[in-house]
Amino acid sequence: MAPIAPSILAKSPLPQPGERPRAGVFVKTPAIEIVELLALGGVDFICLDAEHAPFDRLTLDRMIAMARALSLPCLVRVAAACPEAIMQAFDMGAGGVVVPHVAGVEMAKDVARWAHFGHGGRGYAGSTRAAGYTTQGMAATLAEAREGRIVIAQIEEPEGVAEAEAIAAVDGIDAIFFGAADLAVAKGLVNSDDPALADALHIVSRAVASAGKPLAGFVSSADKLGEAHAKGISMAFVGSEQSIILAGARGLARSAAALSTEHAA
């Protein structure tokens, strides 16, 4: 039987040179319905936030399966830079991983090795979703992993900023995520929009551009996409489904309050 080739594998959230920027959403709620809704909304990609949200392994597996079924590119921000978390996300069929706290070039090299098949790297199992549950074969699975899976290193410490050029140049690291919030905390700031972070963003953006790779980053709302793109971010993680729900609920509450005011008058 020929293996089923999900169309998800032909899509990538990474913008290529000359293409428009990409805009996706962090997902914090462990529910497959959220994946369905965001797919219907037409976002470029989602990122399941296993670092900061209450995802267990089974829930991640189901949400990745739903994203693949809907041809929605799905990343996982793993809980930590460790081989187990990265391997599990890829075995489940994630299109890529975002790895937090990559603070130096040696860690970036470790992440790249853990994310790819090979000596000292990701272990192979033909029974996974990524391998088509034994229907795909080793050669096809290895080829797909080389071409269809992405690895994003998150720079969010001063040490990572200092080594940004070397980190961005690591083979097997496909993009860099500028982690403004944790960098702000590391610098003793209380706002990820603090102007003091501008120099760090410039350093990282220049390093990533020199490596010919995309720069990713968090964007608080859709109306700030243009500003983020002007700063070099071509892969925007725009809020989360939580912020979308909050914005909609607050809009509804304001409209209802306005009606109450008109009625009282």
C-alpha positions as CSV (number, residue, x, y, z in Angstrom):
1,M,0.0,0.0,0.0
2,A,1.4,3.4,-0.9
3,P,1.8,5.7,2.1
4,I,-0.7,8.5,2.7
5,A,1.1,11.8,2.2
6,P,-0.7,14.5,4.2
7,S,-0.7,17.9,2.3
8,I,0.5,19.5,5.5
9,L,4.0,18.3,4.6
10,A,4.0,20.5,1.5
11,K,3.4,23.6,3.5
12,S,5.9,25.5,5.6
13,P,5.4,28.4,8.0
14,L,8.8,29.7,7.1
15,P,8.7,32.6,4.7
16,Q,11.1,32.3,1.7
17,P,12.9,35.2,0.2
18,G,10.5,37.5,-1.7
19,E,7.4,36.0,0.0
20,R,5.1,37.8,2.3
21,P,5.6,37.6,6.1
22,R,3.9,34.7,7.9
23,A,1.4,35.3,10.8
24,G,0.5,32.5,13.2
25,V,-0.9,32.1,16.7
26,F,0.3,30.5,20.0
27,V,-2.2,28.0,21.3
28,K,-2.5,27.7,25.1
29,T,-5.7,25.8,25.5
30,P,-5.4,22.0,25.3
31,A,-8.4,21.3,23.1
32,I,-8.6,20.1,19.5
33,E,-11.5,22.4,18.8
34,I,-9.1,25.4,19.1
35,V,-7.1,23.9,16.2
36,E,-10.3,23.5,14.1
37,L,-11.3,27.1,14.7
38,L,-7.9,28.6,13.9
39,A,-7.7,26.5,10.7
40,L,-11.1,27.8,9.7
41,G,-9.8,31.3,10.5
42,G,-7.0,30.9,7.9
43,V,-3.9,31.6,10.0
44,D,-0.6,30.6,8.5
45,F,0.4,28.3,11.4
46,I,-0.2,27.5,15.0
47,C,2.3,26.8,17.8
48,L,1.3,24.6,20.7
49,D,2.9,26.2,23.7
50,A,4.1,23.2,25.7
51,E,6.5,25.5,27.6
52,H,4.0,27.6,29.3
53,A,0.6,26.0,28.9
54,P,-0.9,22.7,30.5
55,F,-0.3,20.3,27.6
56,D,0.3,16.7,28.3
57,R,1.8,14.3,25.8
58,L,-1.5,12.7,24.7
59,T,-3.2,16.1,24.2
60,L,-0.3,17.3,22.1
61,D,-0.6,14.2,20.0
62,R,-4.3,14.7,19.3
63,M,-3.9,18.4,18.5
64,I,-1.0,17.7,16.1
65,A,-3.1,15.0,14.5
66,M,-6.0,17.5,14.0
67,A,-3.7,20.1,12.6
68,R,-2.3,17.6,10.1
69,A,-5.8,16.5,9.1
70,L,-6.7,20.1,8.4
71,S,-3.5,20.9,6.6
72,L,-2.6,23.6,9.2
73,P,1.2,23.9,9.8
74,C,1.7,23.1,13.4
75,L,4.8,23.8,15.6
76,V,5.4,22.9,19.2
77,R,7.3,25.1,21.6
78,V,8.8,22.4,23.7
79,A,9.1,22.7,27.5
80,A,12.9,22.8,27.4
81,A,15.9,22.3,25.2
82,C,16.2,18.6,25.7
83,P,16.3,15.6,23.3
84,E,13.2,13.9,24.7
85,A,10.9,16.8,24.2
86,I,12.1,17.5,20.7
87,M,12.0,13.9,19.6
88,Q,8.5,13.4,20.9
89,A,7.1,16.5,19.1
90,F,8.6,15.3,15.8
91,D,7.4,11.7,16.3
92,M,3.9,13.0,16.8
93,G,4.1,14.6,13.4
94,A,4.7,18.3,14.3
95,G,6.0,20.4,11.5
96,G,8.6,22.0,13.6
97,V,9.8,22.9,17.1
98,V,10.5,26.2,18.8
99,V,13.2,25.5,21.4
100,P,13.4,28.0,24.3
101,H,16.5,29.4,26.0
102,V,19.1,28.6,23.4
103,A,21.8,30.7,25.2
104,G,24.9,29.8,23.2
105,V,26.2,28.2,20.0
106,E,27.0,24.8,21.7
107,M,23.5,24.5,22.8
108,A,22.3,25.4,19.3
109,K,24.4,22.6,17.9
110,D,22.9,20.2,20.4
111,V,19.4,21.2,19.5
112,A,20.1,20.8,15.8
113,R,21.6,17.3,16.4
114,W,18.7,16.2,18.7
115,A,16.1,17.4,16.1
116,H,17.6,15.4,13.2
117,F,18.2,11.8,12.5
118,G,21.8,10.7,12.7
119,H,24.6,9.6,15.0
120,G,23.9,11.1,18.4
121,G,20.6,12.6,17.2
122,R,17.0,11.8,17.0
123,G,16.1,8.1,17.3
124,Y,14.2,6.3,14.6
125,A,10.9,4.4,15.0
126,G,8.8,3.4,12.1
127,S,5.6,3.1,14.2
128,T,5.2,6.8,14.7
129,R,2.8,9.2,13.0
130,A,5.8,10.9,11.4
131,A,6.7,7.6,9.7
132,G,3.1,6.9,8.7
133,Y,2.7,4.1,11.3
134,T,5.1,1.8,9.4
135,T,3.5,2.5,6.0
136,Q,6.1,5.1,4.8
137,G,9.4,3.3,5.1
138,M,12.7,4.5,6.5
139,A,14.1,6.2,3.3
140,A,11.0,8.3,2.8
141,T,10.7,9.2,6.5
142,L,14.4,10.3,6.6
143,A,14.0,12.4,3.4
144,E,10.8,14.0,4.7
145,A,12.5,14.9,8.0
146,R,15.4,16.6,6.2
147,E,13.1,18.7,4.0
148,G,9.8,19.1,5.9
149,R,10.7,19.7,9.5
150,I,11.9,23.0,10.9
151,V,13.8,24.0,14.0
152,I,13.6,27.4,15.5
153,A,16.0,28.5,18.3
154,Q,14.7,31.0,20.8
155,I,17.2,33.6,21.9
156,E,16.1,35.2,25.1
157,E,19.2,35.7,27.3
158,P,21.9,38.3,27.0
159,E,24.4,35.5,26.4
160,G,22.3,34.3,23.4
161,V,22.2,37.8,22.0
162,A,26.0,38.0,22.3
163,E,26.4,34.8,20.3
164,A,23.5,35.5,17.9
165,E,25.6,35.4,14.8
166,A,27.1,32.0,15.6
167,I,23.8,30.6,16.7
168,A,22.0,31.7,13.5
169,A,24.8,30.2,11.4
170,V,24.4,26.7,12.9
171,D,23.4,24.1,10.2
172,G,20.1,22.6,11.2
173,I,18.7,25.7,12.8
174,D,16.2,27.1,10.4
175,A,15.1,30.3,12.1
176,I,15.7,32.4,15.2
177,F,12.9,33.5,17.6
178,F,13.7,36.7,19.4
179,G,12.3,36.2,22.9
180,A,11.7,39.8,24.0
181,A,9.8,39.0,27.2
182,D,12.4,36.7,28.9
183,L,15.2,39.0,27.7
184,A,13.4,41.9,29.4
185,V,13.2,39.9,32.6
186,A,16.8,39.0,32.4
187,K,17.7,42.7,32.0
188,G,15.5,43.7,35.0
189,L,12.9,45.3,32.9
190,V,9.1,45.0,33.3
191,N,8.0,45.5,29.7
192,S,8.9,43.5,26.6
193,D,8.3,46.7,24.6
194,D,11.0,48.6,26.6
195,P,13.2,50.7,24.2
196,A,16.2,49.2,26.0
197,L,15.6,46.0,24.0
198,A,15.9,47.7,20.6
199,D,19.6,47.2,20.5
200,A,19.3,43.5,21.2
201,L,16.7,43.1,18.5
202,H,18.9,44.9,16.1
203,I,21.8,42.7,16.8
204,V,19.8,39.5,16.5
205,S,18.0,40.7,13.4
206,R,21.3,41.6,11.7
207,A,22.8,38.2,12.6
208,V,19.8,36.3,11.3
209,A,19.8,38.3,8.1
210,S,23.5,37.5,7.6
211,A,22.7,33.8,7.9
212,G,19.9,34.1,5.3
213,K,17.3,32.8,7.7
214,P,14.0,34.2,8.9
215,L,13.6,36.1,12.2
216,A,10.5,35.1,14.3
217,G,9.1,36.9,17.2
218,F,6.0,37.5,19.4
219,V,3.7,40.3,18.3
220,S,1.0,41.3,20.7
221,S,-1.8,42.1,18.2
222,A,-2.5,42.1,14.5
223,D,-2.3,45.9,14.3
224,K,1.4,45.7,15.2
225,L,2.4,43.4,12.3
226,G,3.6,46.2,10.1
227,E,5.8,47.5,12.9
228,A,7.2,44.1,13.6
229,H,8.0,43.5,9.9
230,A,9.8,46.8,9.8
231,K,12.0,45.5,12.6
232,G,12.9,42.4,10.6
233,I,10.4,39.9,11.9
234,S,9.0,37.9,9.0
235,M,7.5,35.1,11.1
236,A,5.1,36.6,13.6
237,F,3.6,34.7,16.5
238,V,0.6,37.0,17.0
239,G,-0.9,36.6,20.5
240,S,-2.7,33.4,21.2
241,E,-6.2,32.1,21.1
242,Q,-6.6,33.4,24.6
243,S,-5.9,37.0,23.5
244,I,-8.3,36.5,20.5
245,I,-11.1,35.4,22.8
246,L,-10.4,38.2,25.3
247,A,-10.5,40.8,22.6
248,G,-13.8,39.5,21.3
249,A,-15.3,39.2,24.7
250,R,-14.2,42.8,25.6
251,G,-15.6,44.1,22.4
252,L,-18.9,42.4,23.2
253,A,-18.9,43.8,26.7
254,R,-18.2,47.3,25.4
255,S,-21.1,47.1,22.9
256,A,-23.5,45.8,25.6
257,A,-22.4,48.6,28.0
258,A,-23.0,51.2,25.3
259,L,-26.5,49.8,24.7
260,S,-27.2,50.0,28.5
261,T,-26.1,53.6,28.5
262,E,-28.3,54.5,25.6
263,H,-31.3,52.7,27.2
264,A,-30.8,54.6,30.5
265,A,-30.8,57.9,28.6
